[in-house]
Amino acid sequence: MKKKNIIWILLSILTLTFLFNFIIPVITGSTQLLIVLSGSMHPVMRVGDMVVVESTSPDEINAGDVIAYNDPGGTPNVMITHRVLSITEGEERLFQTKGDANEEQDAYMVPASKLVGEMVFVIPFAGYLPETTKSTSLFFVMIILPALLLVLDEIRNIMRYNNPIHIRKTEKNKRKIPRVPLYGIRSKRLVWIVSIGIFILAVLMLPTAMESEHTNLESEYTIKNNGYSQSVFVITPDDISQRLSITPWYAVVPQNGDTMIRSDEQLQVDIVAVPYALPVFWIIKLAQMNPYLPFIATIGIHTTFIAFVSLPLWYQRSKHRMHNKPKHRKLSLIGRMKNFNPISKIY
């Protein structure tokens, strides 16, 4: 089996695994897709974004998590997605919530019985897809099913054209002609494009990256954005449970702007500053995993985009294209004399 086909099979297996891990929870209802309709959680999620909510036990919710819950007022088919500020234990767990963009906390406590799940991911602008995507069955039929069929069809073609029986039939029916790809990858150009993209992005991100540090956060601390664009600052204490004691613990700071951070106690924190080139939710999650991940993800995603946009520059028609017509051998003068027959046959 050719290396190209092996790569296609591996990619197809990975795609199928992802689709099934995504489809089955959506169909069973353990994972829900919600469209953001208000700006109460801006900038973590914006109007028009789609959030992925995963069913979670109330006992697993911690302060600082973003949860989705049914409207405590009893309005049907209305869900609210806010951050948990504190938890009150009792016969039934109660969650005090607040929208990140709201000045005041919610006037109610959310009982565990109203909990739908925890927000685990944000898909930017996906809420602007047709309204039919709100229906799980239509979303499956219109988006997931076609993708699944394309993958299965590609696997069928690979298996078919690598079948020895099919190969023998093809050889009998057609004259064997050396196959040369009509298009090819110009590796040097691609390497140059990727290298230049990484270099430019690294230079643009450097002033912002220099604002990142591990420091001792006292009662007040001023962070300033010296980068070339808006930046996202994420302040993560060594003990993640103390995150809400910092106000604010993340902020979007304009170019040459600053913001004041206040803490209820003295903490050792990581301050990660990243250009606002990815969704804020992604930056926060990556920064909490590792301070370097937001930079790696930003450079990786945007370099991939640059390579995709410049596709015509490095994926071009091959100059050594083979024609179906057989090439005639050129004979020298001596060769033509050898083939010369002076006697003509007359019928």
Helices and strands as residue ranges (DSSP letters): H 3-28, E 31-35, E 50-54, G 58-60, E 66-70, E 79-88, E 94-98, E 109-111, G 112-114, E 115-123, G 126-128, G 131-134, H 136-139, I 140-144, H 145-161, H 164-173, E 183-185, H 187-209, E 213-217, E 220-224, E 231-237, G 240-245, E 246-247, E 250-253, E 258-263, E 267-275, H 280-289, H 293-309, H 311-314, E 315-317, H 333-338
